[in-house]
Structure formats: C-alpha cells, structure tokens
Amino acid sequence: MSVAADRIVLEARRWVGTPYRHQSSTLGAGCDCLGLVRGVWREIYGSEPMAIPAYRADLRDVAFAGALQAAADRLLVRAEGLAAGRVVLFRLNGAVAAKHCGILVGGGRFVHAQEGLGVVEANLEGWGTRVAGVFEFP
C-alpha cells in the first residue's frame, strides 16, 4: 500500500521557496529536483535508501543517462495516471532519458526545483509531453 497522497503533497509544498542548490536536499537551505524527492522521502521514511553519487547539472552529461529512471524503477512503484502525491519524471530538451523530476500536487500542478527559481509549484501544462514515468512512494 502506498503512503497517503495528502501527506506527500503537504510535505512537497513545505519545500516551496527553498532555493535551488545542485546536489543538495535541505529544506529551506537548498535543493535540486532530486533533492526535493529525497527530502520528502526522508520525511516519510526517516532515512534515504541509498547514497547518491555525484552528478553534474549539465544536461549533456551522458555519464548518468538513465540513472534517474533506474533509481525510480528500483525504489518507487510504477503508477498509471497523474494523481496527487506521485513522483513524475520528465525528459528535457529532447533527451531520451529522464533528467528532471517533481511531485504532483493535484489540480494539474506539481512541485519541482528549477535552477534560477528554486522550489516552485507550477502548472503541468506544457510539461505533459515530456513525462517519462509516473511513480508512487512505496
């Protein structure tokens, strides 16, 4: 059984306003898109399931192509449909592999960390064609 969606949505929204910091995952101090999901995971489960290797913010970095998808497949539960509380992976700039993630909060909106903006709640409109996978917390 999955963790309650309302708990996940509340936690994701607590992160709104956190500045963007590559490879970080600290509420209020800084995070990137993966750091947001990691922070919500810690709030739900108390600890992270694995150490995160260093990674570059550069979208052209092919060294970790597919790593985000592989981690989601291993640690999360595949889901159908864009429902609140689910983690969504996105392809960026025509890339085949997922390079970005966020948490759906309902009403066609999601929370994600974006360079230059920090953690924001945004409309899913315009992102729908980029969806590479939808997952639930286990």
A tleap script that builds the chain and sets N, CA, C and O, in Angstrom:
source leaprc.protein.ff14SB
mol = sequence {
  NMET SER VAL ALA ALA ASP ARG ILE VAL LEU
  GLU ALA ARG ARG TRP VAL GLY THR PRO TYR
  ARG HIE GLN SER SER THR LEU GLY ALA GLY
  CYS ASP CYS LEU GLY LEU VAL ARG GLY VAL
  TRP ARG GLU ILE TYR GLY SER GLU PRO MET
  ALA ILE PRO ALA TYR ARG ALA ASP LEU ARG
  ASP VAL ALA PHE ALA GLY ALA LEU GLN ALA
  ALA ALA ASP ARG LEU LEU VAL ARG ALA GLU
  GLY LEU ALA ALA GLY ARG VAL VAL LEU PHE
  ARG LEU ASN GLY ALA VAL ALA ALA LYS HIE
  CYS GLY ILE LEU VAL GLY GLY GLY ARG PHE
  VAL HIE ALA GLN GLU GLY LEU GLY VAL VAL
  GLU ALA ASN LEU GLU GLY TRP GLY THR ARG
  VAL ALA GLY VAL PHE GLU PHE CPRO
}
set mol.1.N position { 0.845 -1.189 0.000 }
set mol.1.CA position { 0.000 0.000 0.000 }
set mol.1.C position { 0.888 1.250 0.000 }
set mol.1.O position { 1.911 1.293 0.684 }
set mol.2.N position { 0.495 2.245 -0.758 }
set mol.2.CA position { 1.282 3.471 -0.879 }
set mol.2.C position { 1.025 4.412 0.288 }
set mol.2.O position { -0.016 4.359 0.943 }
set mol.3.N position { 1.995 5.265 0.524 }
set mol.3.CA position { 1.869 6.316 1.521 }
set mol.3.C position { 0.739 7.255 1.085 }
set mol.3.O position { 0.545 7.473 -0.111 }
set mol.4.N position { 0.005 7.803 2.031 }
set mol.4.CA position { -1.118 8.676 1.713 }
set mol.4.C position { -0.665 9.890 0.896 }
set mol.4.O position { 0.298 10.574 1.245 }
set mol.5.N position { -1.381 10.134 -0.192 }
set mol.5.CA position { -1.040 11.225 -1.095 }
set mol.5.C position { -1.088 12.580 -0.403 }
set mol.5.O position { -0.260 13.444 -0.693 }
set mol.6.N position { -2.045 12.786 0.509 }
set mol.6.CA position { -2.156 14.098 1.153 }
set mol.6.C position { -0.927 14.413 1.995 }
set mol.6.O position { -0.522 15.573 2.080 }
set mol.7.N position { -0.333 13.412 2.611 }
set mol.7.CA position { 0.896 13.614 3.396 }
set mol.7.C position { 2.045 14.025 2.482 }
set mol.7.O position { 2.826 14.914 2.823 }
set mol.8.N position { 2.148 13.386 1.333 }
set mol.8.CA position { 3.212 13.699 0.372 }
set mol.8.C position { 3.035 15.110 -0.177 }
set mol.8.O position { 4.001 15.867 -0.272 }
set mol.9.N position { 1.808 15.465 -0.538 }
set mol.9.CA position { 1.527 16.798 -1.075 }
set mol.9.C position { 1.869 17.876 -0.046 }
set mol.9.O position { 2.514 18.870 -0.379 }
set mol.10.N position { 1.442 17.682 1.194 }
set mol.10.CA position { 1.754 18.657 2.248 }
set mol.10.C position { 3.259 18.829 2.409 }
set mol.10.O position { 3.748 19.953 2.526 }
set mol.11.N position { 3.991 17.727 2.416 }
set mol.11.CA position { 5.441 17.802 2.581 }
set mol.11.C position { 6.091 18.480 1.379 }
set mol.11.O position { 6.972 19.320 1.558 }
set mol.12.N position { 5.683 18.140 0.169 }
set mol.12.CA position { 6.255 18.767 -1.033 }
set mol.12.C position { 6.031 20.279 -1.002 }
set mol.12.O position { 6.930 21.054 -1.330 }
set mol.13.N position { 4.841 20.685 -0.612 }
set mol.13.CA position { 4.530 22.119 -0.578 }
set mol.13.C position { 5.319 22.853 0.505 }
set mol.13.O position { 5.551 24.055 0.377 }
set mol.14.N position { 5.733 22.167 1.561 }
set mol.14.CA position { 6.583 22.808 2.588 }
set mol.14.C position { 7.903 23.271 1.989 }
set mol.14.O position { 8.505 24.220 2.492 }
set mol.15.N position { 8.362 22.622 0.929 }
set mol.15.CA position { 9.639 22.935 0.301 }
set mol.15.C position { 9.578 24.158 -0.604 }
set mol.15.O position { 10.621 24.710 -0.954 }
set mol.16.N position { 8.370 24.599 -0.996 }
set mol.16.CA position { 8.246 25.758 -1.883 }
set mol.16.C position { 8.961 26.949 -1.246 }
set mol.16.O position { 8.763 27.261 -0.072 }
set mol.17.N position { 9.789 27.599 -2.047 }
set mol.17.CA position { 10.584 28.729 -1.571 }
set mol.17.C position { 12.017 28.352 -1.226 }
set mol.17.O position { 12.859 29.232 -1.041 }
set mol.18.N position { 12.307 27.059 -1.137 }
set mol.18.CA position { 13.683 26.617 -0.896 }
set mol.18.C position { 14.515 26.975 -2.129 }
set mol.18.O position { 14.099 26.679 -3.249 }
set mol.19.N position { 15.678 27.605 -1.951 }
set mol.19.CA position { 16.492 27.975 -3.117 }
set mol.19.C position { 17.054 26.751 -3.847 }
set mol.19.O position { 17.191 25.669 -3.275 }
set mol.20.N position { 17.372 26.956 -5.122 }
set mol.20.CA position { 17.982 25.884 -5.913 }
set mol.20.C position { 19.454 25.748 -5.529 }
set mol.20.O position { 20.202 26.726 -5.560 }
set mol.21.N position { 19.861 24.548 -5.173 }
set mol.21.CA position { 21.265 24.230 -4.907 }
set mol.21.C position { 21.523 22.834 -5.458 }
set mol.21.O position { 20.961 21.848 -4.981 }
set mol.22.N position { 22.378 22.768 -6.464 }
set mol.22.CA position { 22.703 21.491 -7.105 }
set mol.22.C position { 23.197 20.481 -6.073 }
set mol.22.O position { 24.034 20.809 -5.232 }
set mol.23.N position { 22.689 19.275 -6.134 }
set mol.23.CA position { 23.036 18.117 -5.302 }
set mol.23.C position { 22.665 18.280 -3.826 }
set mol.23.O position { 23.066 17.451 -3.009 }
set mol.24.N position { 21.928 19.298 -3.466 }
set mol.24.CA position { 21.539 19.483 -2.072 }
set mol.24.C position { 20.126 18.975 -1.850 }
set mol.24.O position { 19.363 18.779 -2.797 }
set mol.25.N position { 19.787 18.762 -0.575 }
set mol.25.CA position { 18.431 18.309 -0.235 }
set mol.25.C position { 18.074 18.747 1.180 }
set mol.25.O position { 17.694 17.929 2.018 }
set mol.26.N position { 18.201 20.057 1.438 }
set mol.26.CA position { 17.927 20.588 2.767 }
set mol.26.C position { 16.798 21.610 2.693 }
set mol.26.O position { 16.930 22.646 2.041 }
set mol.27.N position { 15.703 21.316 3.356 }
set mol.27.CA position { 14.533 22.190 3.397 }
set mol.27.C position { 14.938 23.593 3.831 }
set mol.27.O position { 15.574 23.764 4.870 }
set mol.28.N position { 14.573 24.591 3.041 }
set mol.28.CA position { 14.842 25.980 3.373 }
set mol.28.C position { 16.229 26.463 2.998 }
set mol.28.O position { 16.431 27.663 2.809 }
set mol.29.N position { 17.191 25.555 2.888 }
set mol.29.CA position { 18.570 25.943 2.587 }
set mol.29.C position { 18.928 25.724 1.118 }
set mol.29.O position { 19.673 26.517 0.541 }
set mol.30.N position { 18.407 24.659 0.507 }
set mol.30.CA position { 18.695 24.419 -0.894 }
set mol.30.C position { 18.485 22.988 -1.326 }
set mol.30.O position { 18.722 22.047 -0.570 }
set mol.31.N position { 18.031 22.842 -2.567 }
set mol.31.CA position { 17.892 21.512 -3.163 }
set mol.31.C position { 17.781 21.649 -4.672 }
set mol.31.O position { 17.523 22.728 -5.204 }
set mol.32.N position { 17.983 20.529 -5.341 }
set mol.32.CA position { 17.677 20.428 -6.764 }
set mol.32.C position { 16.441 19.530 -6.875 }
set mol.32.O position { 15.843 19.181 -5.858 }
set mol.33.N position { 16.055 19.156 -8.088 }
set mol.33.CA position { 14.825 18.376 -8.241 }
set mol.33.C position { 14.916 17.029 -7.525 }
set mol.33.O position { 13.958 16.607 -6.877 }
set mol.34.N position { 16.045 16.359 -7.636 }
set mol.34.CA position { 16.221 15.088 -6.941 }
set mol.34.C position { 16.268 15.302 -5.433 }
set mol.34.O position { 15.751 14.481 -4.675 }
set mol.35.N position { 16.875 16.380 -4.999 }
set mol.35.CA position { 16.939 16.702 -3.577 }
set mol.35.C position { 15.567 16.906 -2.966 }
set mol.35.O position { 15.348 16.563 -1.804 }
set mol.36.N position { 14.637 17.461 -3.738 }
set mol.36.CA position { 13.264 17.620 -3.272 }
set mol.36.C position { 12.642 16.249 -2.993 }
set mol.36.O position { 12.078 16.030 -1.920 }
set mol.37.N position { 12.742 15.347 -3.935 }
set mol.37.CA position { 12.186 13.999 -3.758 }
set mol.37.C position { 12.887 13.295 -2.604 }
set mol.37.O position { 12.239 12.611 -1.811 }
set mol.38.N position { 14.204 13.455 -2.502 }
set mol.38.CA position { 14.951 12.852 -1.386 }
set mol.38.C position { 14.474 13.392 -0.043 }
set mol.38.O position { 14.327 12.631 0.913 }
set mol.39.N position { 14.230 14.700 0.036 }
set mol.39.CA position { 13.777 15.310 1.276 }
set mol.39.C position { 12.402 14.822 1.689 }
set mol.39.O position { 12.156 14.567 2.868 }
set mol.40.N position { 11.505 14.691 0.722 }
set mol.40.CA position { 10.171 14.164 1.024 }
set mol.40.C position { 10.297 12.701 1.469 }
set mol.40.O position { 9.622 12.282 2.409 }
set mol.41.N position { 11.146 11.934 0.806 }
set mol.41.CA position { 11.390 10.539 1.204 }
set mol.41.C position { 11.831 10.483 2.668 }
set mol.41.O position { 11.305 9.686 3.445 }
set mol.42.N position { 12.797 11.327 3.044 }
set mol.42.CA position { 13.299 11.317 4.433 }
set mol.42.C position { 12.200 11.635 5.430 }
set mol.42.O position { 12.145 11.035 6.503 }
set mol.43.N position { 11.328 12.567 5.092 }
set mol.43.CA position { 10.231 12.917 5.989 }
set mol.43.C position { 9.285 11.730 6.182 }
set mol.43.O position { 8.756 11.519 7.274 }
set mol.44.N position { 9.084 10.975 5.134 }
set mol.44.CA position { 8.164 9.832 5.201 }
set mol.44.C position { 8.811 8.619 5.870 }
set mol.44.O position { 8.194 7.975 6.720 }
set mol.45.N position { 10.055 8.307 5.489 }
set mol.45.CA position { 10.693 7.062 5.919 }
set mol.45.C position { 11.793 7.232 6.960 }
set mol.45.O position { 12.185 6.251 7.591 }
set mol.46.N position { 12.298 8.433 7.156 }
set mol.46.CA position { 13.314 8.670 8.173 }
set mol.46.C position { 14.749 8.612 7.682 }
set mol.46.O position { 15.624 9.244 8.273 }
set mol.47.N position { 15.007 7.879 6.628 }
set mol.47.CA position { 16.359 7.826 6.071 }
set mol.47.C position { 16.269 7.511 4.582 }
set mol.47.O position { 15.260 7.003 4.095 }
set mol.48.N position { 17.335 7.821 3.886 }
set mol.48.CA position { 17.360 7.560 2.445 }
set mol.48.C position { 17.780 6.123 2.180 }
set mol.48.O position { 18.565 5.559 2.943 }
set mol.49.N position { 17.270 5.522 1.109 }
set mol.49.CA position { 17.551 4.111 0.833 }
set mol.49.C position { 18.928 3.844 0.225 }
set mol.49.O position { 19.369 2.697 0.166 }
set mol.50.N position { 19.608 4.904 -0.227 }
set mol.50.CA position { 20.913 4.698 -0.864 }
set mol.50.C position { 21.689 6.009 -0.878 }
set mol.50.O position { 21.108 7.091 -0.797 }
set mol.51.N position { 22.986 5.897 -0.981 }
set mol.51.CA position { 23.834 7.077 -1.154 }
set mol.51.C position { 23.712 7.533 -2.606 }
set mol.51.O position { 23.651 6.711 -3.520 }
set mol.52.N position { 23.676 8.838 -2.806 }
set mol.52.CA position { 23.552 9.399 -4.149 }
set mol.52.C position { 24.946 9.754 -4.662 }
set mol.52.O position { 25.654 10.541 -4.033 }
set mol.53.N position { 25.348 9.179 -5.804 }
set mol.53.CA position { 26.662 9.539 -6.350 }
set mol.53.C position { 26.656 10.972 -6.871 }
set mol.53.O position { 25.599 11.510 -7.198 }
set mol.54.N position { 27.809 11.580 -6.947 }
set mol.54.CA position { 27.912 12.934 -7.508 }
set mol.54.C position { 27.404 12.912 -8.947 }
set mol.54.O position { 27.619 11.943 -9.676 }
set mol.55.N position { 26.737 13.973 -9.344 }
set mol.55.CA position { 26.242 14.085 -10.711 }
set mol.55.C position { 26.322 15.541 -11.128 }
set mol.55.O position { 26.286 16.448 -10.296 }
set mol.56.N position { 26.431 15.748 -12.429 }
set mol.56.CA position { 26.533 17.100 -12.963 }
set mol.56.C position { 25.168 17.642 -13.310 }
set mol.56.O position { 24.262 16.872 -13.631 }
set mol.57.N position { 25.003 18.926 -13.254 }
set mol.57.CA position { 23.751 19.572 -13.637 }
set mol.57.C position { 23.631 19.678 -15.156 }
set mol.57.O position { 22.539 19.905 -15.677 }
set mol.58.N position { 24.730 19.518 -15.855 }
set mol.58.CA position { 24.779 19.663 -17.302 }
set mol.58.C position { 23.925 18.590 -17.983 }
set mol.58.O position { 24.175 17.396 -17.819 }
set mol.59.N position { 22.915 19.020 -18.747 }
set mol.59.CA position { 22.030 18.072 -19.421 }
set mol.59.C position { 22.737 17.255 -20.494 }
set mol.59.O position { 22.238 16.206 -20.902 }
set mol.60.N position { 23.888 17.722 -20.950 }
set mol.60.CA position { 24.617 16.981 -21.976 }
set mol.60.C position { 25.441 15.854 -21.377 }
set mol.60.O position { 25.999 15.047 -22.120 }
set mol.61.N position { 25.534 15.777 -20.063 }
set mol.61.CA position { 26.319 14.740 -19.402 }
set mol.61.C position { 25.639 13.391 -19.604 }
set mol.61.O position { 24.573 13.136 -19.044 }
set mol.62.N position { 26.256 12.535 -20.401 }
set mol.62.CA position { 25.667 11.225 -20.683 }
set mol.62.C position { 26.158 10.151 -19.714 }
set mol.62.O position { 25.716 9.004 -19.787 }
set mol.63.N position { 27.061 10.510 -18.815 }
set mol.63.CA position { 27.609 9.527 -17.882 }
set mol.63.C position { 26.520 8.872 -17.040 }
set mol.63.O position { 26.633 7.699 -16.683 }
set mol.64.N position { 25.473 9.615 -16.724 }
set mol.64.CA position { 24.414 9.067 -15.893 }
set mol.64.C position { 23.077 8.980 -16.632 }
set mol.64.O position { 22.017 8.986 -16.007 }
set mol.65.N position { 23.133 8.899 -17.959 }
set mol.65.CA position { 21.901 8.765 -18.741 }
set mol.65.C position { 21.151 7.530 -18.255 }
set mol.65.O position { 21.717 6.439 -18.190 }
set mol.66.N position { 19.907 7.702 -17.923 }
set mol.66.CA position { 19.091 6.584 -17.462 }
set mol.66.C position { 19.162 6.324 -15.971 }
set mol.66.O position { 18.406 5.496 -15.463 }
set mol.67.N position { 20.048 7.006 -15.250 }
set mol.67.CA position { 20.223 6.746 -13.812 }
set mol.67.C position { 18.996 7.149 -13.010 }
set mol.67.O position { 18.620 6.448 -12.071 }
set mol.68.N position { 18.366 8.261 -13.361 }
set mol.68.CA position { 17.180 8.713 -12.639 }
set mol.68.C position { 16.043 7.706 -12.819 }
set mol.68.O position { 15.368 7.351 -11.853 }
set mol.69.N position { 15.835 7.254 -14.036 }
set mol.69.CA position { 14.804 6.251 -14.325 }
set mol.69.C position { 15.099 4.943 -13.603 }
set mol.69.O position { 14.195 4.330 -13.034 }
set mol.70.N position { 16.356 4.512 -13.622 }
set mol.70.CA position { 16.730 3.254 -12.966 }
set mol.70.C position { 16.491 3.322 -11.462 }
set mol.70.O position { 16.011 2.357 -10.867 }
set mol.71.N position { 16.821 4.452 -10.843 }
set mol.71.CA position { 16.593 4.608 -9.404 }
set mol.71.C position { 15.101 4.604 -9.097 }
set mol.71.O position { 14.673 3.982 -8.124 }
set mol.72.N position { 14.305 5.288 -9.912 }
set mol.72.CA position { 12.855 5.293 -9.710 }
set mol.72.C position { 12.285 3.879 -9.849 }
set mol.72.O position { 11.441 3.469 -9.053 }
set mol.73.N position { 12.741 3.144 -10.848 }
set mol.73.CA position { 12.275 1.766 -11.041 }
set mol.73.C position { 12.621 0.888 -9.844 }
set mol.73.O position { 11.851 -0.002 -9.483 }
set mol.74.N position { 13.759 1.130 -9.236 }
set mol.74.CA position { 14.222 0.306 -8.116 }
set mol.74.C position { 13.575 0.695 -6.788 }
set mol.74.O position { 13.266 -0.177 -5.976 }
set mol.75.N position { 13.365 1.990 -6.556 }
set mol.75.CA position { 12.959 2.462 -5.232 }
set mol.75.C position { 11.493 2.876 -5.114 }
set mol.75.O position { 10.949 2.931 -4.011 }
set mol.76.N position { 10.862 3.164 -6.236 }
set mol.76.CA position { 9.473 3.610 -6.223 }
set mol.76.C position { 8.598 2.556 -6.899 }
set mol.76.O position { 9.102 1.543 -7.384 }
set mol.77.N position { 7.302 2.794 -6.929 }
set mol.77.CA position { 6.345 1.863 -7.524 }
set mol.77.C position { 5.751 2.519 -8.764 }
set mol.77.O position { 5.197 3.616 -8.687 }
set mol.78.N position { 5.867 1.851 -9.900 }
set mol.78.CA position { 5.290 2.399 -11.139 }
set mol.78.C position { 3.799 2.622 -10.965 }
set mol.78.O position { 3.110 1.825 -10.328 }
set mol.79.N position { 3.308 3.707 -11.534 }
set mol.79.CA position { 1.891 4.049 -11.418 }
set mol.79.C position { 1.363 4.519 -12.767 }
set mol.79.O position { 2.127 4.944 -13.635 }
set mol.80.N position { 0.068 4.439 -12.927 }
set mol.80.CA position { -0.612 4.941 -14.123 }
set mol.80.C position { -1.395 6.185 -13.734 }
set mol.80.O position { -2.081 6.191 -12.712 }
set mol.81.N position { -1.303 7.209 -14.514 }
set mol.81.CA position { -2.092 8.413 -14.280 }
set mol.81.C position { -1.377 9.442 -13.433 }
set mol.81.O position { -0.528 9.108 -12.606 }
set mol.82.N position { -1.727 10.679 -13.645 }
set mol.82.CA position { -1.096 11.810 -12.975 }
set mol.82.C position { -1.913 12.220 -11.751 }
set mol.82.O position { -2.678 13.182 -11.810 }
set mol.83.N position { -1.757 11.500 -10.654 }
set mol.83.CA position { -2.510 11.752 -9.434 }
set mol.83.C position { -1.635 12.429 -8.382 }
set mol.83.O position { -0.416 12.256 -8.366 }
set mol.84.N position { -2.269 13.193 -7.514 }
set mol.84.CA position { -1.566 13.895 -6.430 }
set mol.84.C position { -0.760 12.915 -5.589 }
set mol.84.O position { -1.204 11.805 -5.297 }
set mol.85.N position { 0.448 13.360 -5.204 }
set mol.85.CA position { 1.328 12.558 -4.366 }
set mol.85.C position { 2.282 11.667 -5.138 }
set mol.85.O position { 3.136 11.015 -4.538 }
set mol.86.N position { 2.158 11.626 -6.420 }
set mol.86.CA position { 3.034 10.786 -7.238 }
set mol.86.C position { 4.257 11.571 -7.712 }
set mol.86.O position { 4.211 12.790 -7.883 }
set mol.87.N position { 5.341 10.843 -7.918 }
set mol.87.CA position { 6.578 11.402 -8.459 }
set mol.87.C position { 6.508 11.271 -9.974 }
set mol.87.O position { 6.169 10.211 -10.500 }
set mol.88.N position { 6.825 12.337 -10.655 }
set mol.88.CA position { 6.805 12.321 -12.114 }
set mol.88.C position { 8.206 12.640 -12.633 }
set mol.88.O position { 8.866 13.560 -12.148 }
set mol.89.N position { 8.647 11.871 -13.620 }
set mol.89.CA position { 9.943 12.087 -14.263 }
set mol.89.C position { 9.708 12.735 -15.624 }
set mol.89.O position { 8.733 12.430 -16.311 }
set mol.90.N position { 10.611 13.627 -16.001 }
set mol.90.CA position { 10.480 14.350 -17.257 }
set mol.90.C position { 11.744 14.223 -18.102 }
set mol.90.O position { 12.858 14.144 -17.583 }
set mol.91.N position { 11.540 14.207 -19.426 }
set mol.91.CA position { 12.638 14.364 -20.377 }
set mol.91.C position { 12.775 15.865 -20.635 }
set mol.91.O position { 11.777 16.584 -20.655 }
set mol.92.N position { 13.995 16.335 -20.830 }
set mol.92.CA position { 14.229 17.751 -21.111 }
set mol.92.C position { 15.004 17.917 -22.404 }
set mol.92.O position { 15.868 17.105 -22.733 }
set mol.93.N position { 14.691 18.968 -23.127 }
set mol.93.CA position { 15.430 19.340 -24.344 }
set mol.93.C position { 15.566 18.195 -25.341 }
set mol.93.O position { 16.619 18.029 -25.955 }
set mol.94.N position { 14.523 17.415 -25.503 }
set mol.94.CA position { 14.531 16.327 -26.474 }
set mol.94.C position { 15.330 15.110 -26.072 }
set mol.94.O position { 15.496 14.192 -26.874 }
set mol.95.N position { 15.834 15.079 -24.837 }
set mol.95.CA position { 16.605 13.918 -24.378 }
set mol.95.C position { 15.710 12.688 -24.298 }
set mol.95.O position { 14.512 12.796 -24.038 }
set mol.96.N position { 16.293 11.537 -24.520 }
set mol.96.CA position { 15.562 10.274 -24.418 }
set mol.96.C position { 15.381 9.898 -22.951 }
set mol.96.O position { 14.315 9.428 -22.553 }
set mol.97.N position { 16.413 10.103 -22.158 }
set mol.97.CA position { 16.383 9.722 -20.744 }
set mol.97.C position { 15.774 10.837 -19.890 }
set mol.97.O position { 15.894 12.018 -20.212 }
set mol.98.N position { 15.121 10.442 -18.801 }
set mol.98.CA position { 14.571 11.404 -17.842 }
set mol.98.C position { 15.714 12.160 -17.181 }
set mol.98.O position { 16.713 11.563 -16.781 }
set mol.99.N position { 15.563 13.480 -17.068 }
set mol.99.CA position { 16.595 14.330 -16.465 }
set mol.99.C position { 16.041 15.248 -15.386 }
set mol.99.O position { 16.788 16.031 -14.799 }
set mol.100.N position { 14.740 15.163 -15.115 }
set mol.100.CA position { 14.106 16.081 -14.166 }
set mol.100.C position { 12.971 15.339 -13.468 }
set mol.100.O position { 12.398 14.402 -14.023 }
set mol.101.N position { 12.650 15.766 -12.248 }
set mol.101.CA position { 11.556 15.127 -11.528 }
set mol.101.C position { 10.836 16.144 -10.655 }
set mol.101.O position { 11.363 17.214 -10.351 }
set mol.102.N position { 9.631 15.789 -10.264 }
set mol.102.CA position { 8.824 16.622 -9.397 }
set mol.102.C position { 7.765 15.780 -8.719 }
set mol.102.O position { 7.701 14.568 -8.924 }
set mol.103.N position { 6.943 16.414 -7.920 }
set mol.103.CA position { 5.893 15.719 -7.184 }
set mol.103.C position { 4.558 16.369 -7.535 }
set mol.103.O position { 4.382 17.576 -7.374 }
set mol.104.N position { 3.630 15.559 -8.013 }
set mol.104.CA position { 2.305 16.044 -8.383 }
set mol.104.C position { 1.515 16.421 -7.136 }
set mol.104.O position { 1.523 15.690 -6.145 }
set mol.105.N position { 0.830 17.568 -7.188 }
set mol.105.CA position { 0.066 18.023 -6.029 }
set mol.105.C position { -1.425 18.158 -6.338 }
set mol.105.O position { -2.187 18.607 -5.482 }
set mol.106.N position { -1.849 17.786 -7.520 }
set mol.106.CA position { -3.254 17.820 -7.889 }
set mol.106.C position { -3.614 19.088 -8.642 }
set mol.106.O position { -2.858 20.060 -8.665 }
set mol.107.N position { -4.795 19.053 -9.260 }
set mol.107.CA position { -5.260 20.221 -9.996 }
set mol.107.C position { -4.376 20.602 -11.165 }
set mol.107.O position { -4.299 21.774 -11.533 }
set mol.108.N position { -3.700 19.611 -11.760 }
set mol.108.CA position { -2.820 19.908 -12.887 }
set mol.108.C position { -1.561 20.663 -12.498 }
set mol.108.O position { -0.998 21.403 -13.304 }
set mol.109.N position { -1.123 20.475 -11.261 }
set mol.109.CA position { 0.059 21.192 -10.759 }
set mol.109.C position { 1.067 20.215 -10.156 }
set mol.109.O position { 0.730 19.096 -9.770 }
set mol.110.N position { 2.324 20.682 -10.091 }
set mol.110.CA position { 3.384 19.884 -9.471 }
set mol.110.C position { 4.389 20.806 -8.805 }
set mol.110.O position { 4.482 21.989 -9.134 }
set mol.111.N position { 5.139 20.250 -7.862 }
set mol.111.CA position { 6.205 20.973 -7.170 }
set mol.111.C position { 7.522 20.419 -7.692 }
set mol.111.O position { 7.702 19.204 -7.786 }
set mol.112.N position { 8.440 21.317 -8.032 }
set mol.112.CA position { 9.761 20.898 -8.503 }
set mol.112.C position { 10.774 21.994 -8.218 }
set mol.112.O position { 10.406 23.135 -7.939 }
set mol.113.N position { 12.035 21.647 -8.287 }
set mol.113.CA position { 13.122 22.609 -8.090 }
set mol.113.C position { 13.695 22.951 -9.455 }
set mol.113.O position { 14.062 22.069 -10.232 }
set mol.114.N position { 13.765 24.230 -9.730 }
set mol.114.CA position { 14.251 24.690 -11.024 }
set mol.114.C position { 15.366 25.697 -10.819 }
set mol.114.O position { 15.244 26.627 -10.022 }
set mol.115.N position { 16.448 25.502 -11.544 }
set mol.115.CA position { 17.579 26.417 -11.447 }
set mol.115.C position { 17.107 27.842 -11.726 }
set mol.115.O position { 16.380 28.088 -12.688 }
set mol.116.N position { 17.523 28.767 -10.883 }
set mol.116.CA position { 17.152 30.156 -11.028 }
set mol.116.C position { 15.847 30.519 -10.317 }
set mol.116.O position { 15.600 31.692 -10.039 }
set mol.117.N position { 15.019 29.529 -10.024 }
set mol.117.CA position { 13.738 29.782 -9.350 }
set mol.117.C position { 13.656 29.147 -7.972 }
set mol.117.O position { 12.956 29.653 -7.095 }
set mol.118.N position { 14.361 28.053 -7.777 }
set mol.118.CA position { 14.229 27.298 -6.539 }
set mol.118.C position { 13.031 26.372 -6.624 }
set mol.118.O position { 12.596 26.008 -7.716 }
set mol.119.N position { 12.500 25.992 -5.474 }
set mol.119.CA position { 11.349 25.082 -5.446 }
set mol.119.C position { 10.084 25.910 -5.643 }
set mol.119.O position { 9.810 26.853 -4.901 }
set mol.120.N position { 9.330 25.529 -6.658 }
set mol.120.CA position { 8.106 26.237 -7.008 }
set mol.120.C position { 6.982 25.235 -7.262 }
set mol.120.O position { 7.224 24.065 -7.561 }
set mol.121.N position { 5.762 25.719 -7.137 }
set mol.121.CA position { 4.602 24.950 -7.576 }
set mol.121.C position { 4.230 25.504 -8.937 }
set mol.121.O position { 4.062 26.713 -9.094 }
set mol.122.N position { 4.099 24.628 -9.920 }
set mol.122.CA position { 3.891 25.070 -11.295 }
set mol.122.C position { 2.761 24.291 -11.960 }
set mol.122.O position { 2.366 23.220 -11.499 }
set mol.123.N position { 2.250 24.854 -13.052 }
set mol.123.CA position { 1.256 24.162 -13.862 }
set mol.123.C position { 1.925 23.052 -14.654 }
set mol.123.O position { 3.035 23.217 -15.159 }
set mol.124.N position { 1.252 21.940 -14.756 }
set mol.124.CA position { 1.762 20.807 -15.522 }
set mol.124.C position { 1.613 21.034 -17.018 }
set mol.124.O position { 2.259 20.365 -17.825 }
set mol.125.N position { 0.761 21.979 -17.381 }
set mol.125.CA position { 0.547 22.288 -18.787 }
set mol.125.C position { 1.882 22.625 -19.451 }
set mol.125.O position { 2.668 23.416 -18.927 }
set mol.126.N position { 2.119 22.026 -20.585 }
set mol.126.CA position { 3.380 22.227 -21.282 }
set mol.126.C position { 4.440 21.196 -20.911 }
set mol.126.O position { 5.414 21.006 -21.640 }
set mol.127.N position { 4.250 20.541 -19.791 }
set mol.127.CA position { 5.188 19.503 -19.357 }
set mol.127.C position { 4.692 18.102 -19.738 }
set mol.127.O position { 5.477 17.155 -19.761 }
set mol.128.N position { 3.413 17.968 -20.031 }
set mol.128.CA position { 2.793 16.665 -20.260 }
set mol.128.C position { 3.459 15.813 -21.322 }
set mol.128.O position { 3.553 14.595 -21.169 }
set mol.129.N position { 3.923 16.434 -22.399 }
set mol.129.CA position { 4.556 15.662 -23.475 }
set mol.129.C position { 5.960 15.204 -23.093 }
set mol.129.O position { 6.556 14.381 -23.788 }
set mol.130.N position { 6.485 15.726 -22.002 }
set mol.130.CA position { 7.837 15.372 -21.550 }
set mol.130.C position { 7.847 14.267 -20.502 }
set mol.130.O position { 8.921 13.818 -20.099 }
set mol.131.N position { 6.674 13.816 -20.050 }
set mol.131.CA position { 6.606 12.816 -18.988 }
set mol.131.C position { 7.277 11.519 -19.428 }
set mol.131.O position { 6.937 10.947 -20.464 }
set mol.132.N position { 8.236 11.066 -18.620 }
set mol.132.CA position { 8.975 9.838 -18.891 }
set mol.132.C position { 8.556 8.701 -17.967 }
set mol.132.O position { 8.889 7.543 -18.219 }
set mol.133.N position { 7.831 9.018 -16.903 }
set mol.133.CA position { 7.384 7.978 -15.978 }
set mol.133.C position { 6.658 8.591 -14.790 }
set mol.133.O position { 6.910 9.733 -14.406 }
set mol.134.N position { 5.752 7.805 -14.220 }
set mol.134.CA position { 4.994 8.218 -13.043 }
set mol.134.C position { 5.136 7.122 -12.003 }
set mol.134.O position { 5.005 5.938 -12.311 }
set mol.135.N position { 5.409 7.531 -10.755 }
set mol.135.CA position { 5.687 6.568 -9.693 }
set mol.135.C position { 5.013 6.984 -8.393 }
set mol.135.O position { 4.685 8.155 -8.199 }
set mol.136.N position { 4.810 6.017 -7.508 }
set mol.136.CA position { 4.322 6.263 -6.172 }
set mol.136.C position { 5.415 5.920 -5.179 }
set mol.136.O position { 6.266 5.074 -5.453 }
set mol.137.N position { 5.396 6.575 -4.026 }
set mol.137.CA position { 6.268 6.155 -2.938 }
set mol.137.C position { 5.766 4.794 -2.476 }
set mol.137.O position { 4.557 4.565 -2.443 }
set mol.138.N position { 6.673 3.886 -2.119 }
set mol.138.CA position { 6.233 2.536 -1.704 }
set mol.138.C position { 5.494 2.542 -0.364 }
set mol.138.O position { 5.068 1.489 0.111 }
savepdb mol mol.pdb
quit
